[in-house]
Amino acid sequence: MSGDQRGAFELGYAGTLVESKANDVLLCRGQKRGGQETGEYILWCVKDREVIKYLLSEAARGVYLDYFSCGEGIGFLFPAERKRPFHKFWNPEEHDRRERKEMCRRIVALCMEERLPERILYLMLEQKALNIRKDGTLYFTFDLYLGALRVPRTEEDCVRLCARMCIDTAGQEEPGRGKGRDRFAELAGKKLARGGYHTFSGLYKDLEEPICRGRGKKLWQAVPEGLGQRGFSAVSVILTVLVVLVLVMCIVQLIFGEIPFMHIFSESFGTIGTEALRRIVGGGLGWAG
């Protein structure tokens, strides 16, 4: 099978992974003219004209290694890696909540870092093309049925599928800790149900921080901004007045040796106390006063 348009190497057939009306997916081995192997590749032999038109429109993004004529259609070439499906080789029940949450972050990060066209990414998530290596790193494989590429997709569509995957990953029962869903899984499920996810960055932020950020606010953070500013200004004025009064009292004490206006309170208290004592004593002994 002749491959690369530039003639750098040839592709040898190694097996068929997918057969469908829209496309076939072939596993190929690359070989240079000198006989040196260049590795394995995935070749999409696309027959559906609408799908071909879409894939060609995305060629400038560098998603494919190359594209060229393939029988009656167009071939799109990708690097190949053996499948190691995430849903088979990573068991949530073997990991605690912290580890499951970290795996969710890595899934979302992979979706953002790959920068795949939304239609292709949607198919990868929908067809469970997420894989995990033995060292724990994640990757996608390209053995996909492409008929659904006719349907336009947005980032929001992809985020919803990714959020469901994260909920399944984070929401399992934690071994040895009793039953109950992870808090992120519970609240993300509610947010997903009301259409609250639109971007991958928003989903990632919820994995970095608690979704119920309002409950975690300190008291002063919960006060409305305008009211808080007015309250702060009033307290500042009161404190300033008190400081000035204390300074004045200290200066008067230094000059006169006492604080004159305190006599007003002393005399009043003395008079009140004397009159009260007379009434009490007079009433007890029968004095008319």
C-alpha positions in Angstrom: 0.0 0.0 0.0 1.5 3.3 -1.0 1.4 5.9 1.6 3.0 9.3 2.4 2.6 11.9 -0.4 6.2 13.0 0.0 7.4 9.4 -0.4 9.3 9.3 2.9 8.0 5.8 3.7 5.5 3.2 2.6 2.7 1.8 4.6 2.2 -2.0 4.9 -1.2 -3.4 5.9 -1.3 -5.0 9.3 -5.0 -5.4 10.1 -8.5 -3.9 9.9 -9.8 -2.3 13.1 -13.1 -0.8 12.0 -15.3 -1.3 9.0 -18.3 0.9 8.3 -20.2 2.6 5.6 -18.5 5.9 6.3 -14.9 4.7 6.8 -12.6 1.8 7.5 -9.8 2.1 10.0 -6.6 0.1 9.1 -3.6 -0.6 11.2 -0.4 -0.1 9.1 3.3 -0.5 9.6 5.6 2.2 8.1 8.8 1.2 6.3 11.4 3.4 4.7 12.8 2.5 1.3 15.9 1.0 2.9 13.8 -1.4 4.9 13.9 0.4 8.2 10.6 0.3 10.1 9.1 3.7 11.2 6.5 2.3 13.6 2.7 1.7 13.4 0.1 4.0 12.1 -3.7 4.3 12.0 -5.2 5.0 8.6 -8.7 6.3 8.2 -9.9 5.3 4.7 -12.9 7.7 4.5 -15.6 7.1 1.9 -18.4 9.4 3.1 -18.1 12.7 1.1 -19.5 14.9 3.8 -17.1 13.5 6.3 -14.2 13.9 3.9 -15.2 17.5 3.3 -15.2 18.2 7.0 -11.9 16.5 7.7 -10.2 18.4 4.9 -11.5 21.7 6.4 -9.7 20.8 9.6 -6.4 19.8 8.0 -4.8 23.1 8.7 -5.0 22.4 12.4 -2.4 19.7 12.0 -4.5 16.9 13.4 -3.3 14.3 10.9 0.2 13.3 10.0 -0.8 13.3 6.3 -3.7 12.7 4.0 -3.8 11.3 0.5 -5.9 9.3 -1.9 -7.0 5.9 -0.6 -9.0 3.8 -3.0 -12.2 5.7 -3.9 -11.8 8.0 -0.8 -9.2 9.9 1.1 -6.8 8.5 3.7 -6.0 10.3 6.9 -2.9 9.1 8.8 -2.3 9.1 12.6 0.3 7.7 14.9 -0.8 4.4 16.4 -0.5 3.1 20.0 -1.9 -0.2 21.3 -5.2 0.1 23.0 -5.4 -0.1 26.7 -8.9 1.2 27.5 -9.3 3.4 30.5 -12.6 1.9 31.5 -11.0 -1.6 31.6 -7.6 -0.9 33.1 -8.5 1.7 35.8 -10.8 0.6 38.5 -12.2 3.5 40.6 -12.9 1.1 43.5 -9.2 0.5 43.9 -8.5 4.2 44.5 -9.5 6.7 47.3 -11.3 9.9 46.6 -8.2 12.0 46.3 -6.8 9.7 43.6 -10.1 9.6 41.8 -10.3 13.4 41.8 -6.8 13.7 40.5 -7.6 11.3 37.6 -10.6 13.4 36.7 -8.4 16.5 36.5 -6.0 14.6 34.2 -8.9 13.5 31.9 -10.1 17.1 31.6 -6.5 18.3 31.0 -6.0 15.8 28.2 -9.1 17.0 26.5 -7.9 20.6 26.6 -4.2 19.8 25.7 -5.0 17.7 22.6 -6.8 20.6 20.9 -8.8 18.2 18.7 -11.7 19.4 16.6 -14.9 19.2 18.6 -16.5 16.6 16.4 -13.5 14.2 16.7 -13.1 14.8 20.4 -16.8 14.1 20.9 -16.5 10.8 19.1 -13.5 9.8 21.2 -15.4 10.4 24.4 -18.6 8.8 23.1 -16.8 5.7 21.8 -14.6 5.4 24.9 -11.3 5.9 23.0 -9.6 7.1 26.2 -6.7 4.8 27.2 -4.2 4.6 30.1 -0.6 3.4 30.0 0.9 1.3 32.7 2.6 4.4 34.1 -0.8 6.1 34.5 -0.6 8.6 31.6 -3.7 9.0 29.4 -4.0 9.1 25.7 -6.6 8.7 22.9 -6.7 6.2 20.1 -8.1 6.8 16.6 -10.0 3.6 15.8 -13.4 5.4 15.4 -16.6 5.0 13.5 -16.8 8.4 11.6 -20.4 8.4 10.4 -21.4 10.8 13.2 -18.8 13.4 12.1 -21.6 14.7 9.9 -23.2 16.2 13.1 -21.9 19.6 14.2 -20.5 19.6 17.8 -19.4 22.3 20.1 -17.0 22.5 23.1 -20.1 22.4 25.3 -21.2 19.1 23.8 -17.8 17.6 24.6 -17.7 19.0 28.1 -20.9 17.4 28.9 -19.6 13.9 27.9 -16.4 14.6 29.8 -18.3 15.7 32.9 -20.3 12.5 32.9 -17.1 10.5 32.7 -15.6 12.5 35.6 -18.8 11.9 37.7 -18.5 8.2 37.0 -14.8 8.2 37.9 -15.2 10.3 41.1 -18.6 9.1 42.3 -17.8 5.5 43.3 -18.0 4.2 46.8 -14.7 4.6 48.6 -13.4 1.2 49.9 -13.5 0.9 53.6 -15.2 4.3 54.1 -18.8 3.4 53.8 -21.2 4.3 51.1 -21.9 7.7 49.6 -21.1 9.7 46.5 -18.2 12.0 46.2 -19.2 15.6 46.8 -17.9 16.7 43.5 -19.8 13.9 41.7 -23.0 14.8 43.6 -22.9 18.6 42.9 -21.5 18.2 39.4 -24.4 15.9 38.5 -26.9 18.6 39.6 -24.9 21.3 37.7 -24.8 19.1 34.6 -28.6 18.5 34.8 -29.3 22.2 34.6 -26.9 22.8 31.7 -24.2 24.4 33.9 -21.1 23.3 32.0 -20.0 25.1 28.9 -16.2 25.0 28.8 -13.5 22.6 29.9 -11.9 25.3 32.0 -15.1 25.6 34.0 -15.2 21.9 34.6 -11.5 21.9 35.6 -12.1 24.8 38.0 -14.8 22.8 39.8 -12.4 19.9 40.2 -9.7 22.3 41.6 -12.1 24.0 44.1 -15.4 22.9 45.8 -18.4 23.6 43.7 -20.3 25.0 46.7 -17.8 27.8 47.1 -20.5 30.0 48.8 -20.7 27.7 51.8 -16.9 27.9 52.3 -16.9 31.7 52.5 -15.9 33.5 55.6 -18.4 35.7 57.3 -16.9 38.9 56.1 -16.9 37.6 52.5 -20.6 36.9 52.7 -21.5 40.6 53.4 -22.7 42.5 50.3 -19.9 44.6 49.0 -21.5 48.0 49.4 -22.8 47.3 52.9 -19.4 46.0 53.9 -17.7 49.2 52.7 -20.2 51.5 54.5 -19.9 49.5 57.7 -16.1 49.7 57.5 -16.2 53.5 57.1 -18.5 53.9 60.1 -16.3 51.8 62.3 -13.2 53.8 61.2 -14.9 57.1 62.2 -16.0 55.8 65.6 -12.5 54.5 66.3 -10.9 57.8 65.2 -13.2 59.7 67.6 -12.4 57.4 70.5 -8.6 57.8 69.9 -9.0 61.6 69.8 -11.0 61.6 73.1 -8.4 59.4 74.8 -5.6 61.8 73.7 -7.5 64.8 74.9 -8.1 63.2 78.3 -4.4 62.3 78.6 -3.3 65.9 77.8 -5.8 67.4 80.3 -4.6 65.0 83.0 -1.0 66.0 82.4 -1.9 69.8 82.6 -4.3 69.9 85.4 -3.5 66.7 87.3 -7.1 65.6 87.0 -9.9 65.6 84.5 -12.3 68.5 85.4 -15.5 67.2 83.8 -15.3 64.0 85.8 -16.4 66.1 88.9 -19.8 66.5 87.2 -20.3 62.8 87.3 -18.8 62.4 90.8 -21.0 65.1 92.4 -24.1 63.8 90.7 -23.4 60.2 91.8 -22.7 61.5 95.4 -26.0 63.4 95.5 -28.0 60.6 94.2 -26.4 58.2 96.6 -27.0 60.5 99.6 -30.6 61.0 98.8 -31.2 57.3 98.3 -29.5 56.5 101.7 -31.7 59.1 103.5 -34.8 57.6 102.1 -33.8 54.1 103.0 -32.7 54.9 106.5 -35.6 57.3 107.1 -38.1 54.7 106.0 -36.7 52.1 108.2 -36.7 54.2 111.4 -39.9 56.0 110.9 -38.3 59.4 110.3 -40.3 61.9 108.4 -37.1 63.4 106.9 
